[in-house]
Amino acid sequence: MQDALQATQVRKDFSRFIDTVIHDKPQAVKRNHDVFWSLYQTMVTEAFFG
């Protein structure tokens, strides 16, 4: 996954990361060869339950 953010980038500017997830789009983060997604609950709820 080439678009995943590095964990060090996320830690440096955590507030901006959270704002992007809440107001813009989900974000993928790469840490120690693992990738995880950060999702905003409201987006997921609306996507699955209308």
N, CA and C of each residue as an Amber inpcrd file, in Angstrom:
protein
   150
   0.8490000  -1.1700000   0.0000000   0.0000000   0.0000000   0.0000000
   0.8930000   1.2310000   0.0000000   0.9440000   1.9150000  -1.1110000
   1.8520000   3.0400000  -1.2690000   1.3240000   4.3290000  -0.6530000
   0.0310000   4.4670000  -0.5220000  -0.5450000   5.7050000  -0.0020000
  -0.6550000   5.7280000   1.5200000  -0.2480000   4.6660000   2.1670000
  -0.3310000   4.6080000   3.6330000   0.6670000   5.5860000   4.2440000
   0.2310000   6.2820000   5.2720000   1.1080000   7.1950000   6.0000000
   2.0310000   6.4040000   6.9160000   3.2070000   6.9050000   7.1320000
   4.1170000   6.2880000   8.0890000   3.6770000   6.6880000   9.5010000
   3.8220000   5.7850000  10.4430000   3.4080000   6.0550000  11.8190000
   4.1310000   7.2770000  12.3890000   5.3830000   7.4840000  12.0020000
   6.1140000   8.6550000  12.5090000   5.4830000   9.9500000  12.0250000
   4.9710000   9.9660000  10.7880000   4.2780000  11.1520000  10.2770000
   3.0160000  11.4290000  11.0820000   2.2940000  10.3700000  11.4020000
   1.0490000  10.5150000  12.1520000   1.3290000  11.0520000  13.5530000
   2.3540000  10.5100000  14.2100000   2.6880000  10.9710000  15.5610000
   3.1120000  12.4300000  15.5680000   3.8090000  12.8790000  14.5410000
   4.2840000  14.2660000  14.4910000   3.1360000  15.2640000  14.4240000
   2.0730000  14.8810000  13.7350000   0.9520000  15.8160000  13.5650000
  -0.3690000  15.0730000  13.7560000  -0.5480000  14.5370000  14.9520000
  -1.7050000  13.7070000  15.2470000  -3.0210000  14.4710000  15.0850000
  -3.0590000  15.7200000  15.4850000  -4.2950000  16.5080000  15.3700000
  -4.7350000  16.6370000  13.9190000  -3.8160000  16.8970000  13.0360000
  -4.1600000  17.0160000  11.6100000  -4.6350000  15.6660000  11.0680000
  -3.9840000  14.5980000  11.5050000  -4.3920000  13.2630000  11.0860000
  -5.8460000  12.9950000  11.4860000  -6.1750000  13.2640000  12.7300000
  -7.5410000  13.0440000  13.2220000  -8.5310000  13.9250000  12.4630000
  -8.1960000  15.1850000  12.2570000  -9.0890000  16.0780000  11.5100000
  -9.3370000  15.5640000  10.0930000  -8.3080000  15.0330000   9.4460000
  -8.4680000  14.4900000   8.1070000  -9.3960000  13.2870000   8.1110000
  -9.2510000  12.4130000   9.0880000 -10.1120000  11.2370000   9.1780000
 -11.5620000  11.6570000   9.4180000 -11.7730000  12.6180000  10.2960000
 -13.1350000  13.0310000  10.6380000 -13.8000000  13.8290000   9.5230000
 -13.0760000  14.7530000   8.9180000 -13.6950000  15.6820000   7.9710000
 -13.4750000  15.3300000   6.5040000 -12.5570000  14.4150000   6.2200000
 -12.1850000  14.1930000   4.8260000 -12.3810000  12.7410000   4.3990000
 -11.5170000  11.8530000   4.8780000 -11.5640000  10.4660000   4.4280000
 -10.8030000   9.5650000   5.3980000 -11.0710000   8.2540000   5.3340000
 -10.3000000   7.3070000   6.1420000  -8.8270000   7.3630000   5.7510000
  -7.9580000   6.9840000   6.6690000  -6.5270000   7.0180000   6.4100000
  -5.9070000   5.6740000   6.7620000  -4.9620000   5.2390000   5.9580000
  -4.1870000   4.0300000   6.2390000  -2.8620000   4.4550000   6.8570000
  -2.4160000   3.7010000   7.8430000  -1.1570000   3.9790000   8.5310000
  -0.3100000   2.7150000   8.5250000   0.9580000   2.8670000   8.1680000
   1.8790000   1.7330000   8.1600000   2.7930000   1.8240000   9.3740000
   2.8780000   0.7120000  10.1030000   3.7450000   0.6380000  11.2890000
   4.3180000  -0.7690000  11.3730000   5.6310000  -0.8780000  11.3750000
   6.3130000  -2.1740000  11.4920000   5.7730000  -3.2150000  10.5070000
   5.6770000  -2.8590000   9.2580000   5.2270000  -3.7530000   8.1840000
   3.7510000  -4.1040000   8.2550000   3.0160000  -3.5220000   9.1640000
   1.5650000  -3.7150000   9.2460000   0.8870000  -2.4420000   8.7890000
  -0.2970000  -2.5890000   8.2390000  -1.0880000  -1.4330000   7.8170000
  -2.4360000  -1.5130000   8.5160000  -2.8490000  -0.3890000   9.1050000
  -4.1870000  -0.3480000   9.6920000  -4.9240000   0.8780000   9.1720000
  -6.2330000   0.7910000   9.2030000  -7.0880000   1.8810000   8.7380000
  -7.7110000   2.5930000   9.9230000  -7.7790000   3.8940000   9.8150000
  -8.4610000   4.6940000  10.8110000  -9.7470000   5.2140000  10.1690000
 -10.8710000   4.8780000  10.7820000 -12.1860000   5.2360000  10.2450000
 -12.9670000   6.0340000  11.2710000 -13.7850000   6.9350000  10.7820000
 -14.6560000   7.7230000  11.6410000 -15.9910000   6.9870000  11.7630000
 -16.4410000   6.7600000  12.9630000 -17.6330000   5.9500000  13.2140000
 -18.8500000   6.4450000  12.4410000 -19.0580000   7.7340000  12.3700000
 -20.2230000   8.2730000  11.6690000 -20.1920000   7.9070000  10.1890000
 -19.0100000   7.9590000   9.5590000 -18.8920000   7.5880000   8.1460000
 -19.2740000   6.1280000   7.9380000 -18.7860000   5.2730000   8.8110000
 -19.0750000   3.8430000   8.6920000 -20.5580000   3.5850000   8.9210000
 -21.1200000   4.2000000   9.9140000 -22.5400000   4.0200000  10.2180000
 -23.4010000   4.4700000   9.0390000 -23.0970000   5.6350000   8.4780000
 -23.8750000   6.1450000   7.3480000 -23.7050000   5.2640000   6.1150000
 -22.5060000   4.7500000   5.9000000 -22.2550000   3.9160000   4.7280000
 -23.0290000   2.6000000   4.7930000 -23.1310000   2.0180000   5.9750000
 -23.7540000   0.7200000   6.1060000 -25.2400000   0.7760000   6.4800000
 -25.6480000   1.8210000   7.1670000 -27.0180000   1.8560000   7.6730000
 -27.8340000   3.0390000   7.1600000 -27.2310000   3.8280000   6.2760000
 -27.9660000   4.9260000   5.6670000 -28.0590000   6.0670000   6.5320000
